[in-house]
Amino acid sequence: MNKEFSLNIFFLISINLLIKPFFIFGIDRTVQNVVGTETYGIYITLLSLTYLFGIINDFGIQNFNNRTISQNPNLLQQYFPNILGIKIVLGVLYLIVIFLMAWIWGYDVKVWHILFFLSINMIIAQVTYYLRSNISGLGMYRIDSMISALDKLLMILICGVLLWSPSFSGKFQIEWFVYAQTVSFFITALVAFFIVKNKIPKLSYHLDTTFIFSLLKKSAPYALVIFLMSVYTRIDMIMVERLLENGEKEAGIYGAAYRLLDASNMIGFLFAGLLLPMFSKMIKEKSNVLPLVKTSALMIWSGAITLSVATYFFQEEIVHLLYVEATPYWGEVLGILMLSFIAVSGTYIFGTLLTAKGSLQKMNVILVIAVFLNIVFNYILIPKYGALGAAWATLGTQFFSMLSQLYLAKKAFDWTYNFKDSGRIILFSIGVISISYYLSTFININWYFGFILSLIGGFSLALVLGLLNVKFTLDFLKNK
């Protein structure tokens, strides 16, 4: 399973590194520069609102289904039509809740049409995630990898024409960006649907209400996990916009920094999507998951620490490169927010492992505490420090969540403390900080080269300390 993980994560990352970064930095960033920080701030706040209540639309079905199908593929024919029926009902309920909250929180009716299409996009995206959970649950990891990048590829094609074609020069509106998402998500969902449909010998659209209620009951613990994680990762954007007089601009600044965190999280999200069915299968077969946990954790941490530290030391240069309205303050927000990626990357491993095991009750307790801490930190820090305060709140909350989940995983699987691996991580972190600090402070070279050398230095140090599993990568290249 270790080798299977390494093969698929290599393929998965290769596809997504070709497409998703270009979308994030080529399309999404350009949209913000074209429409302006305040307009983009409104968009990103509305988007965060749709994410915040996304659990109504999913109700934990994706994670529950991924774990169940990976362990029992024969259940697909029974689950598929019933879950699609659930998705329709939940989608309608989701729309009602979204607009109820928009009315309660006093969002201008003029932006409700944007909120409507963003909500529709979320519904379609959740359907796609469910369909992909079947694809990965059936072991078609590489097809799932390609589907995961299809919507972004379509967005690049559509928005590329709208942003850079002479016919639309100077006319681009934020609504166009939202509509392009709708088209891209819909096409991706159709492709995923037919892939899953072809794996079902005889598809029946008969709905079993008893089964549906039983399924919702089983998926409820997963729903609570997702809801709590959504709150403490998305509420900050909404609170920045709501608590400050210049909230739309501050939300735009926070969104600009969050874009890079989102881009980094792409790798962690891919790890989690690939690891969940693998962990689930290994736990069912009573296999030892520790080698896979160790391989994946050391691999993702070596990249997360390197990227986060290098970004922190070159924060100001990066924001001035990316954004036309950037100031040093933008860099401070980016630097602090990116450090939280180290913690987030850990939760993608240990949170996924706990989900696969079904250890959700204690995990939910941790997440409730994390939500409480995040809201309190935001209320204290945002009015005084603006977007920078929200970044500090995110940093503290994410590290609390990651360390707590690591402790739960250690207890659940009865692991002994590994001083050797901990020492390697600490030594690696000190080395990466020293390299980036030296290159950003004492070497008089173009910052581009300093940043790249920081990444190369971190990668080289990870190889020297054995954090990257080179053997599995070489096996893949040898046998591809």
Secondary structure, 3 states (H helix, E strand, C coil): CHHHHHHHHHHHHHHHHHHHHHHHHHHHHHHHHHHCHHHHHHHHHHHHHHHHCHHHHHCCHHHHHHHHHHHCHHHHHHHHHHHHHHHHHHHHHHHHHHHHHHHHCCCCHHHHHHHHHHHHHHHHHHHHHHHHHHHHHCCCHHHHHHHHHHHHHHHHHHHHHHHHCHHHCCCCCHHHHHHHHHHHHHHHHHHHHHHHHCCCCCCCCCCCHHHHHHHHHHHHHHHHHHHHHHHHHHHHHHHHHHHCCCHHHHHHHHHHHHHHHHHHHHHHHHHHHHHHHHHHHHHHCCCCCHHHHHHHHHHHHHHHHHHHHHHHHCHHHHHHHHCCCCCHHHHHHHHHHHHHHHHHHHHHHHHHHHHHHCCCHHHHHHHHHHHHHHHHHHHHHHHHHCHHHHHHHHHHHHHHHHHHHHHHHHHHCCCCCCHHHHHHHHHHHHHHHHHHHHHHHCCCCCHHHHHHHHHHHHHHHHHHCCCCCHHHHHHHHHHC
